[in-house]
């Protein structure tokens, strides 16, 4: 189904897709979705574990990504027994890994683009340049450097 079809279906059903990082939930709703008390969310915000968006008036607004992170904090704490300092370190490291993976994908794209340009340039050299650059006879093959000394003297004019 096309993206236009999905959008029309969502409007028809009265449901709108929410971006993963859109700050849409007030603290009480985010706490309920995460299975926590609102005061716990405030504490996590103070500790820098989960940093929600803010309204112009200063109210917290949590995104679906924030709620997922709150659930992960709860899981690490309750199931794995990790303290809050350890959880903060885990979150920071995971964030750095994600940023580095994103950068790797960007660099791979740049390398692939450079390879495509190099192949196109090689093809142009092998196939000739056309009339705008002259004939292939203008190209001089590159040879290995030698230690021979060549003296050039201009011809005498007659």
Secondary structure, 3 states (H helix, E strand, C coil): CCHHHHHHHHHHHCCCCCCCCCCCECHHHHHHHHCCCHHHHHHHHHHCCCCCEECCCCCEEECHHHHHHHHHHHHHHHCCCCCHHHHHHHHHHHHHHHHHHHHHHHHHHHHHHHHHHHHHHHHHHHHCCCCCCCCHHHCCCCCCCCCCCCCCCCCCCC
